[in-house]
Amino acid sequence: MNIKMIAQQAGVSTATVSNVLNGNYGKVSQATRQKVEEIIKATGYKPNVIARSLARKESRLIGVVVPYMAPDEDFFANPYNAHILASLEKYIRGKDYYLMLRCVGDARDIVTMLSSWNVDGAVFLGIYKDEVREIRELIDMPVVFLDTYAPDEKIVNVGIEDYRGGYLSARYLIGKGHDKLALVTPEITSEGVIKERYRGFSDACREAGIPFKKGNIYYSQSTYNSAVQVGQDLAFKSSDYTAVACMSDIVAFGVIEGLKQCGIRVPYDMSVIGFDNLPDCELMTPKLTSVAQDFEWKVKKAGDYLFRMIESGKTITADERQPLRIVERQSVRNLRE
């Protein structure tokens, strides 16, 4: 089945069928459009996506850019990435578009590829502030950012209340009677997600009169194996800590394993709280208490902004941040009981 055969069955020209397929309904009567659509449905005809894109001067591709990936790094090794990508693919597919994923060492490396593929829009995950302006100047298409701190730039960013998340993490542990706290975090090098979470955590400790200094901070890459090593370090060097806060769930998983390998029981000997509330938290032993964010909310907000710009051709400026909460499970012991 092809356009010519559909035209013959409907008794119309191939141009008319093409107009129906491409949504040019102003050039086709309602009765003719209905007849053509009925034939298309009955025959199960699927139009050539590339041809339709050329006719409409659009690719129906949405680029998703994951930056700062090392050449040998596995994108799916971090379940946070996997869940965000799954939510994005579902949303984009629901709009009858296609997702094109690219992992790069530097977010600016993607500019040429996005332009050459003529994508209709792009989503950037976790871009540093000093890169945002350059990306916007070089890419002439609708773009939204996730988890990006660039308050002086006129962009659409959708994230979470990272400061609140760090603050809640500390206050929760303190409320359970913990006053000897450690924090496991990636390097805090610039303005952004991690620095905001750290600020919230340290401010909550200061307000409660809980000692918290640089010696209480343990640095880990956001990978399971790196966090296992940190868990072992905590077991050997810091037996007086009662609780550990981690800046991501994948790190909390590794820390718990490292502690376990050294005979430290969670939560009986040491408590652990994560960040993100991945579905995987329910699969852990013990089940992980975590600061919860809603992946679907974040993706829907970002997607709605992106497609508003695609459909209207207008630039939008917005910065939306999702409130966070604690989901309590089994990994934090209440010392007040």
N, C-alpha and C positions, 0 to 999 in steps of 0.2 A: 504494500500500500504506500502510495506517495501522493504529493499534492495534486498532480495531474489526474490521478485516478479519482481522488475525492471531488475534484472540480467536475469531472465527467458525471459522477453519480448525482451531484447536486445540480447539474445543469448550469454552472457558472464558470467564470474564468479562473485560471490559476491565481491571478492577481487578487481576486476576491477572497479566495481561500487563504492566501498569504495575509491579507488584511485582517481576517478573523483570527488567525493564529498569532499575529503580532499585536492584537489589541487595537487596531485602527478601526474602531467601530463606527466612527463618523462617516466612513466611506462605504458602509454596508447597511442595508435596511435590516430592521429587526427580524423580519421573516426569513431573509436569506441567512443571516447570522445563525438563527436557531436551526435551520436546515443543515448548514455546514457543521455546526457543533454536534448535532445528533449523529451525523455520519462519522465524524471523528471518534465519538464515544463508542458507537456500535462496532467500528472496525478496530478500535484499540490503537489507532495511529499515534505514534510518538514523534513530534517534530525534531528535526536536527537542532540540538542546543546551540551549536556554534553558528549555524546559519541564522537562527533567530537572534542571537546576540549581535551578529553583524548588522542585521536589518534594523535592530533597535539601537544600535551604537552603544551597547552595554555588554559587559562580560558575564554578569550575574555571578561574579566571584567576589568574595569578601576575604581579604588577606588578614590573617591572624599572626602577629609577630611576637615571638618569645625571645627576648634578648639575653645576653650574657651567658650563653651556653658554650662550654668548652668543647673542643673537637671530639673528645671521647665521652662526653656526658650524655646520659640517657634521659630524654625529656620525661618519659613515663616512670622513671625511678622515683619521682616525687609525686605522691598521689594527689597533692593539691593541684598540680598542673593537669593531671588527668581529669579531675572532676571539673575544673574550669573549662577545659577544652570540650569535654562531653556536653556541658551545658551550652556552650557557644555553638557547637555543631547542631544540636537539637533546635536551638532558636533560629539559626540561619537557614537550616533545612525547612523549617516551618514557614519561612518567607519565600520558599522556592528559589533560594540561592545556594551557592556552593562555597564551602570553606576551603581556603588554601593556607596551609600551615607552613611557617618558616621559622626555624630556630637559628639565631645568629649570635656571633660573639659580640657585636656592637650593633645597637638598634639602627644606626645610620647606614649600616651595610645593606639594608633592605630597600632603600629608596629606589635604586635603579631597577630592581626586580619588580616592585609594585607598579612602576610606571610602564615597564615593558609588557607586563601581563594585562595592563589596562583594567585593573580591578576597580570595582565600583565603590569600594570603601575599605577601611582597614581598622583593625583593633590592635592596639599596642599594650602589652602587659608589663607593668612595673618599670617605667622608663625614668631615668634620672633627670632631674630638673634641668641641667645644662644641655641636655640633648633635645628637649621638647621644641624649642624655638627653631633649631636647625631642621628638624623633621618637618615641622609645619611649613617652613619656607620652601622646602624642596619637594614636598608632595602636594599636588593640587587635586585633592579629592577629600570627601568626608572622612574624618578620622576621629575615633574616640580612644581614650586612654583608660586603663584600669590600674588602680593603686598607684597613682602618680601624684607627686606633690610639686606643683608649679603654679603657685597662686597668682603670679604676675602675668601668666600667659592666658590668652583668650582661647581656651580649649574646652572640650567636654571631658571631664574625668569622673569616673564612678569608683568609689572605694568604700572603705569602712572607717569607723571611728577608732583608728589605731591607738591614739592616746588613751581613750576610754578603755580599750581592750587591755592595755598594759596595766592601767590603774585597777580595773576590776580583778585582774589576775592576782595582784599583790593584796588587795583588800580582802579577797576571798580567803587566801591563805592565812592572813592575819586574823580574820574572823574565826578561823578554825583553831586559833591558839598558837600558830607558828610565828616565831620571832627570830629565827635563824634561817635566813633565806638565801638561796643561790639563784642566779639567773643565767640561763644558757641561751646565747644569741649569736647570730653572725656578726662579723665586724661592723661596728657603727661608724661609717665613714662619711656620710653626707645626710642632708635633709631627706626624709623619706619615711617609709613604712616602719623600718626597724628602729630608727631614732625616735619616732613618735611613741612606739610601744615602750621603749626604754624610759623615756621621759615620764610616761604615765606610771610605770612601775616604781621608779625611784621617788616620784612625788608622793605616791601613796605610802611608801615606807617612811618618808620624812614626816608626813602628817601624823602618822601613827607612832612616831618616835622609835621606829625600828632601825637599828644600824644597817646601813647598806652602802658599801664602798666598792672601789674598783676590784678589790680582792674577792668580792662576792660574785664577780662576773666570769663566766667560762665561755670561751668562744668556740663555735662549731660551724662548719659548713652546713647548709640545709640538706644534708644527706644522712641516711640511716647509719652507714659505717662510721662516718665522722662522729656522730652523736654517741655511738657505742663506746668509742674511745673516751669521750668526755664523761660518760657515765662511770667508766672505770676510774678515771681521774678523781671524780667526786668521791667515790668509795674509798680510795686510798688516801686522799689528801684532806678530806673535809668530813670526818665522821660526825662532827657536831651539828651539821646542817640537819634541819628537820623537814625542809621542803625545798623543791626545785621548781622554778617556773621556766618553761621553754617557749620560745617565740614561734614555734610551729609544731604541729602534731608529729610530723615525720621525725623531728629531732627528739620529741618526748618519747616516741617509740624506741629510738636508739638508746637514749639515756636509761630507760627502764631495763633494757636488755643488758647494758653495761653494768648497771648496779646489780642485776640478778646474777651475772657471771661472777661477781665478787661477793656473793652471799648476802647482799643487801635486799631486804624484802620491801616491796612497795604494796601498800602504804604503811606497813607496820613499823619499819625502820626509817623509811624516808618517803615523803609524799611527793607526787609529781603532777603538775598541771600543764596541759598543752594549749595550743592556739590554732583555731580554724574549725574544730568540730567536724573533722572528716568522718564519713560513715565507718571508716576503719577503726575508729575509737571503740565501737561496740564489739569488735573482733579481738581486742586485746585482753590479756589477763594480767592485772585487773583491767576492767573497762576504764578508759581514760576520761577523766574530768577535763573539760576544755572550754576555752573562750570561743563562743559560737558565732560564725558568720553564715549567711544564707547565700550560697553560690547562685541559685536560680534568680534571686532578687537582683544580685549584682549584674548578672548577664542580661536579664530582661531590661533593666534600666539602661545599660550601655547600648543594647541592641535597638531599643526604642529611639534613643537619641540618634543613633547612626542612620536608621532608615528614615527618620524624619528629615535629616539633611539630604539623604539620597533622593527622596521623593520631592522635596521642596526646592532643592538647589540652593538653600540658604544656610549660612553658617550659624551655629548655635554655640553659646558659651554657658557652661554649667559645671558645678562641682557638687556632687551628691555623695553623702557618706552614710553608710548603714549603721544604725545603733547596734551594739553588741550585748550579749548576755552570757552568763555562765551556764553550761550544762553539766550538772553534777552527776558523777558516776561513782567509781570505786577507788580511784587512785590517790585520793587525799584523805588522810586520817584526821578526825576531829580530836584535837588534844584537850579540849575543854570537857569532854565526856568522861 
